[in-house]
Structure formats: structure tokens, C-alpha cells
Amino acid sequence: MHDKCNSNALYYLGLNYLNGSGIEKNEQEAFRLISLSAERGNSNAKKKLKEMGLVDLQGQNLESGAVGVDFTG
């Protein structure tokens, strides 16, 4: 359902899941949505993933393999 949204919508929805803001807190769903946003080029989402400590500087997911995000741009 969320996969057809634009990158900003995915990012902000992910933040809502992360913080439990108006929706039940769900860190897994937050990570999924923020990752999708980052994959679509959202720089805020890329920063948030790094901030969360879930990706390294090369964009590798530290929990389950590659995120598929180019963190060089």
C-alpha cells in the first residue's frame, strides 16, 4: 500500500511510526518506510537511517544486508 507514495510521504509516515505519532509505534515499519524513501533519493531519509545507526557510511543495512541506497549523493 505505502509503496506507491512519494519519497517525502514515505519519510514522514516512517517518522510517525518511529515516534508513535498519531499511530501505534512500530520501529520495523518505520525502518521499512524510511528505507523506501531513501531508496527513492530522499536525503532526509538517508540521514535518518545513518542517525538511527541502522546503516553504515556505505549504505549497508547493519541488520539484514544491503539497503540499496546510494549514500554518496
Residue, then its C-alpha position, 0 to 999 in steps of 0.5 A: m500500500h505505502d509503496k506507491c507514495n512519494s519519497n517525502a510521504l514515505y519519510y514522514l509516515g516512517l517518522n510517525y511510526l518511529n515516534g508513535s505519532g498519531i499511530e501505534k509505534n512500530e520501529q520495523e515499519a518505520f525502518r521499512l518506510i524510511s528505507l523506501s524513501a531513501e531508496r527513492g533519493n530522499s536525503n532526509a531519509k538517508k540521514k535518518l537511517k545513518e542517525m538511527g545507526l541502522v546503516d553504515l557510511q556505505g549504505q549497508n543495512l547493519e541488520s539484514g544486508a544491503v539497503g540499496v541506497d546510494f549514500t554518496g549523493 
